[in-house]
């Protein structure tokens, strides 16, 4: 027959194991990249994309401005070279040069706006990178502590499992099946201590006949919560 004290010890071992496994799962999750770190990295990537976009626009604008400047320079050379004598042709060329200059002025204003947008994007990228560096440093600093805690939890769980295996031979197979079934149905707690003639789990009092059964060493469930009651 299974001693109530053995079931209570098994319950304590299993409860402690459950607690350590939950914490181990939390530690394992924390050892992965945190949500904050992932968000900080995405912010840097998005900022870099904006910098690249404005850098391309600036380069294209600069090429367009340079192209117009070259064309304006060539047309002005023709205009003042003295080689064109036809008044209508000179008038048309003068108009074209004036139009090119207006267009160039507009493009240079647009280029300035692009350069300002790029500067803003680079500032945002710099801020995002600084934030990422800080979050990364904080996360890295926590890793050493978490790794140490994981190793300690794994060691304690191994000790817990050894103690559990050593205790199991003293527990009747049928009682163990009842215990495991109650653990599944009762939130992990299958055994409760009798405290002042009441169930330590649900607080319901026990009858004199129930107390007699306990004194006889019988494993008896609480009439209310069905957990195995143990008197220590």
WOCORLIN-V536716 format. One line per field, one symbol per residue. burial: b if it has 16 or more other ideal C-beta (glycine too) atoms within 10 Angstrom, else e. A space follows every 50 residues. Layout:
BEGIN
burial: ???
END
This chain:
BEGIN
burial: ebebebbbbbbebbeebeebeeebeebeebeeeeeebeebbebbeebbeb beebeebeeebeebbeebeeebeebeebbeeeeeeeeeeeeebeeebeeb eeebeebeeebeebbebbeebbebbeebbeebeebeeebeeeeeebeebb eebeeeeeebeebeeeeeeebeeebeebbeebbeebeebbbbbbeeebbb beeeebeeebeeebeeeebbbbeebbbbbbee
END
